[in-house]
Amino acid sequence: MTAGANRLVTLGVKGGPAVRAPGAMPTATLLELDGQSIVIDCGLGVTAALVAAGLDLRRLATICITHLHSDHILELGPLIHTAWVTGLKTPVTIYGPEGLSDYWAGFLQSMAYDSATRVEDEGRLPLPDLVRIVPLTGGPVPIAGLRVTALRVSHPPVDHALAFRFDGTRSVVCSGDTAYFPPLADFARGADVLLHEAMLPEGIEVILQKTGGGEALRAHLVASHTTVDDAGRIAAAAGVGKLVLNHLVPVDDPRFTDDMWRARAARTFAGPVLVGRDGMEVLL
């Protein structure tokens, strides 16, 4: 890992909250750009993955959440709490959709005994005093040192799902979870890297078999997510430098190789395509 460089690290690339062995972990990403370290989504496993990527948890400062599905926020509270007991003493700001405040209040309540004990017994600053939540519906995101913008995307039945664009010396766009959404191409115009969710249509039956899901799950997957071909279409229309496939559905199934994913993306996008893997580093 190249800590300190401009880089994107796909900490967890699995679409959906289930965890199977051996397999990828749910969605989380680290963006380090122009001296800023930004965590994007906090699926299960994010804390250990950040440490493995070389981030000192005491430096945790900025988190962006795309939406409130559990594979994107389940470890948000535990990440911040673990950073706090590791020695975090500086503010953490969380940007994301409406509803984050309810999640955070519930987490604080669940850890009230432990947190109060550590404040009294160990002299720590009260954890609620360190955390600020900024609700977003779209538009500019006030992160110092970068130009950051949020775009509301289509991820039914979730009302508030966001994509993020980060502009500094390099430009990175994270689609979040979204159905095929052509306005995202304008949002991502000219970016160096587009991190976009991707679903392999022929893998839907595999997902249904593994989960025991029926037609309702099939309808959700089709209505709420973007096929790898359509992710390529967004990348091509935006003219991005590189497409990184993320939030993979399905993932870690030997029937679907990286070459298959890349071949499907190449039908619609002529540029470089990377298939995300847990802990994969993309230098910017």
Residue pairs with C-beta under 8 A, 6 or more apart in sequence:
1 9
1 52
1 53
1 54
1 281
2 281
2 283
3 32
3 53
3 54
3 55
4 32
5 32
5 283
5 284
6 32
6 33
6 34
6 168
6 169
6 170
6 283
6 284
7 30
7 31
7 32
7 281
7 282
7 283
7 284
8 29
8 30
8 31
8 32
8 172
8 193
8 195
8 244
8 281
8 282
8 284
9 29
9 30
9 31
9 32
9 49
9 53
9 279
9 280
9 281
9 282
10 29
10 195
10 244
10 246
10 276
10 277
10 278
10 279
10 280
10 282
11 25
11 28
11 29
11 30
11 45
11 46
11 49
11 50
11 53
11 278
11 279
12 24
12 25
12 26
12 27
12 28
12 43
12 44
12 45
12 46
12 49
12 278
13 24
13 25
13 27
13 246
13 247
13 248
13 251
13 276
13 277
13 278
13 280
14 23
14 24
14 25
14 26
14 27
14 43
14 71
14 247
14 248
14 251
14 252
15 26
15 27
15 71
15 177
15 197
15 199
15 225
15 247
15 248
15 249
15 250
15 251
16 26
16 71
16 207
16 249
17 26
17 43
17 44
17 69
17 70
17 71
17 74
18 210
18 211
19 25
19 26
19 44
19 45
20 210
20 252
22 252
23 251
23 252
24 248
24 251
24 252
24 277
24 278
25 43
25 44
25 45
25 46
25 49
25 278
26 43
26 44
26 45
26 70
26 71
26 72
26 74
27 41
27 43
27 71
27 72
27 246
27 247
28 39
28 40
28 41
28 42
28 43
28 45
28 46
28 49
28 50
28 75
29 39
29 40
29 41
29 174
29 195
29 246
30 37
30 38
30 39
30 40
30 49
30 50
30 53
30 55
31 37
31 38
31 40
31 166
31 172
31 174
32 38
33 146
33 166
33 168
33 169
33 170
33 172
33 284
34 145
34 146
34 168
34 169
35 145
36 62
36 143
36 144
36 145
36 146
36 168
37 55
37 59
37 60
37 61
37 62
38 62
38 63
38 64
38 143
38 166
39 46
39 50
39 60
39 62
39 63
39 64
39 79
40 63
40 64
40 65
40 66
40 164
40 174
41 64
41 65
41 66
41 72
41 73
41 176
42 63
42 65
42 72
42 73
42 74
42 75
42 76
42 79
43 70
43 71
43 72
43 73
43 74
43 75
44 71
44 74
44 75
45 75
46 75
46 79
47 57
47 75
47 78
47 79
47 82
47 83
49 278
49 279
50 57
50 60
50 79
51 57
52 279
53 279
53 281
57 79
57 82
57 83
57 86
57 87
57 88
58 83
58 86
58 87
58 88
58 89
58 90
60 79
60 80
60 83
60 88
60 92
61 90
61 91
61 92
61 93
62 92
62 93
62 95
62 143
63 76
63 79
63 80
63 92
63 93
63 94
63 95
63 96
64 94
64 95
64 96
64 141
64 148
64 162
64 164
64 174
65 72
65 73
65 76
65 94
65 95
65 96
65 97
65 100
65 162
66 72
66 96
66 97
66 161
66 162
66 163
66 164
66 174
66 176
66 177
67 96
67 97
67 155
67 158
67 160
67 161
67 162
67 176
67 177
68 96
68 97
68 99
68 100
68 103
68 158
68 160
69 158
69 177
72 176
72 177
73 100
73 103
76 94
76 103
76 104
76 107
77 103
77 104
77 107
77 108
77 110
77 111
78 107
80 88
80 92
80 127
80 131
81 107
81 111
81 115
81 127
83 92
84 124
84 127
84 130
85 118
85 124
88 130
89 125
89 130
90 130
91 130
91 131
91 132
92 130
92 131
92 132
93 131
93 132
93 133
93 134
93 143
94 100
94 104
94 131
94 132
94 133
94 134
95 134
95 136
95 141
95 143
95 150
96 133
96 134
96 135
96 136
96 162
97 135
97 136
97 137
97 160
97 161
97 162
98 135
98 137
98 160
99 160
100 133
100 135
101 133
101 135
104 131
104 133
108 115
108 127
108 128
111 127
115 126
115 127
118 124
119 125
119 126
119 127
134 141
134 142
136 150
136 162
137 150
137 152
137 160
138 150
138 151
138 152
138 162
139 149
139 150
140 147
140 148
140 149
140 150
141 148
141 149
141 150
141 164
142 148
143 166
145 168
146 166
146 167
146 168
147 166
147 167
147 168
148 164
148 165
148 166
148 167
149 164
149 165
149 167
149 187
150 162
150 163
150 164
150 165
151 162
151 163
151 164
151 165
151 183
151 184
151 187
152 160
152 161
152 162
153 161
153 162
153 163
153 175
153 176
153 177
153 178
153 179
153 181
153 184
154 161
154 178
154 179
154 181
155 161
155 176
155 177
155 178
155 179
155 224
156 179
156 223
156 224
157 224
158 177
158 224
161 176
161 177
161 178
162 176
163 173
163 174
163 175
163 176
163 178
163 184
163 187
164 173
164 174
164 176
165 171
165 172
165 173
165 174
165 187
165 188
165 191
166 172
166 173
166 174
170 192
170 193
170 284
171 190
171 191
171 192
171 193
172 191
172 192
172 193
172 194
172 195
172 284
173 184
173 187
173 188
173 191
173 193
173 194
173 195
173 238
173 240
174 195
174 246
175 184
175 188
175 194
175 195
175 196
175 197
175 226
175 231
175 234
175 246
176 197
177 197
177 224
177 225
177 247
178 184
178 197
178 225
178 226
179 223
179 224
179 225
179 226
180 226
180 227
180 230
180 233
180 234
181 226
181 234
182 234
182 237
184 234
184 238
185 233
185 234
185 237
185 238
186 238
187 238
188 194
188 234
188 235
188 238
188 240
189 238
189 239
190 238
190 239
190 240
191 238
191 240
191 241
192 240
192 241
192 242
192 284
193 240
193 241
193 242
193 243
193 244
193 282
193 284
194 234
194 235
194 238
194 240
194 242
194 243
194 244
195 244
195 246
195 276
196 226
196 231
196 234
196 235
196 243
196 244
196 245
196 246
197 225
197 226
197 231
197 245
197 246
197 247
197 248
197 249
198 226
198 227
198 228
198 231
198 245
198 246
198 247
198 248
198 249
198 261
198 265
199 221
199 225
199 226
199 227
199 228
199 248
199 249
200 227
200 228
200 248
200 249
200 250
200 256
200 260
200 261
200 264
201 227
202 256
203 249
203 250
203 253
203 255
203 256
204 218
204 221
204 222
204 249
206 250
206 253
206 255
206 256
207 213
207 217
207 221
207 249
207 250
208 214
208 217
208 218
210 250
211 217
221 249
225 247
225 249
226 234
227 264
228 245
228 261
228 264
228 265
229 264
229 265
229 267
229 268
230 268
231 243
231 245
231 265
231 269
232 243
232 264
232 265
232 266
232 267
232 268
232 269
232 273
233 268
233 269
235 243
235 265
235 268
235 269
235 271
236 268
236 269
236 270
236 271
240 271
241 271
241 272
242 271
242 272
242 273
242 274
242 282
243 265
243 269
243 271
243 272
243 273
243 274
244 273
244 274
244 276
244 282
245 261
245 265
245 273
245 274
245 275
245 276
246 276
248 261
248 275
248 276
250 256
258 275
261 273
261 275
262 273
262 275
265 273
266 273
274 280
274 282
